[in-house]
Amino acid sequence: MTKFESKYFTKLNFTEEQIIQYYNNALKDLQIATENKRPEVKFTYSYNALIKGGIALVAKIGKVKIRSIPGHHIKIIEKMSEILKDNSINELGNAMRMKRNKDFYVGGIFISEKESEDYHGFVKEILFKIMELIKKT
């Protein structure tokens, strides 16, 4: 069973509507990524969709809400990887997070079309897995 550290997570009983709303918000960002051809936009919205999908997942499985503190994206990615039993989430999710941080704090990054498509496809697969688990539990 995944442990949700109180430093990063707060216990909260979500309604099914709230969880679906979180998940639909992730899908909305994925749709924006899908429709946009600019690699930077596709990448950014794919990353946002991944994090929002993780928020929905921990709300459903852990009955917890993430605290907005330094390192919380790392924890969301880590918990998605644990819950879905897929280490590629940890690897690729953190690669995306580090690229996004370089874009924010180092003055920009280059994202190729292929790279943005690869990340987009990865996030799409993860959101599908999250949806399946949300439906099942």
N, C-alpha and C positions, 0 to 999 in steps of 0.2 A: 504494500500500500504506500502511496506517495505521501510524504510528510510535507505539510504546508507550514513553513516557519512563520511565527507571528510577527517577525520583523518585516516581512514582505506581504503577508496575507492577513485579512480580517475575516472571521467567520460571519457569514450572512446567508440567510435562507432566501434564495431567489425564487421567484415564481417562474413557471415555464415560459410565460410571455416575456419576462425580462431576459431569459437565456436566449430565446428565439430572437429577440430584438438585438442582443449583442451579436449573435451569429449573422443576422441579416445585415447588420452594419459592416461586418467583414465582407460579406458577399457584394455589398454596394461598392466597396473599395476595389475588390477584385474586378468588378464590372468596369470600373473606370480604367483600371490597368489594361483590361482586355481591349477596350475601345480606343485607347490612345497608342499611337505608334512611336511617340518620342521615348527612347530608352530610359531616360531619367524619370519620366512620369510613370512609365510602366513599372520600373523598379520601386520607386517610392510608394506607389499605391499597392503594389504586391506586398511589400514589407508591412505596410499598415494593416493590410488584410490578414497577414500571418499573425501579427500581435493581437488584433481584435478577435481572431478565431481562437487564439490561446486564452484570451479573457473569457470567452464563452465556455470553453472547455473546462477551465478551472472553476468557473461558477457552477457548472453542472456537476462535475465529478467531485470536487472538493468542498462545494458549498462555501467558497471563499471569494473575496474580492481582493484584487491586487492593490497594494498601497503604492501611491505615486512617489517613490523615493529612488535615489540613485541605485541602479542595478536591477530595477524591476523588470526591464525587458529581458535581461539575462535569465531571471527566474521564470518568466512566462515561457520562454523558449525551453528551458530546462524541464519544466513540468510537462509541457506538451510532449517532449521527447520521452519522458518517463511513462506518462499515461498511455501514449500511443505505441510504446515499446519500439521506437524507431530512432536510432542514434543519428540518422541523417538529418533529422530536425535540429538536433543540437549543433551539428557541424555546419549545415547550410544556413540555418537560422542565424547563428552567430556570425557567419561570414557576411550575411546581409546586414546584420546589426552593425558590424564594424565598418562596412562600406558607408552605411548611412551616417555613422558618427564622423567618419572622415569628411563626408560631404558637409556636415554641420560645422565641425570644429577645425578642419584643416584647410578649408577653402575650396572644396569641390572635388569631384571624382569624375572619372570617365567610365561610363557604362556602355558597352557595345550592345547592338541590337540582339545578338545571339545570347549574350549574358542576361539581358533583361528578359528575353523569351524563356531561357532556362529557369531563372528564378520564378517567373510567373507560372510556368508549368509545375514547378515544385510546390508553390503555395496552393495552386489549384488542387493538387493531389492531397495535400494536408487538410485543406478545408473539407474535401470530400470525406476523408477519414473522420474528421471531427463531427460532421453531420451524421455519419453512420453511428458513431458512438452516442451522440446526443439522442438520436431516435431510439436506440436500443435500451438506454438506461432511464 
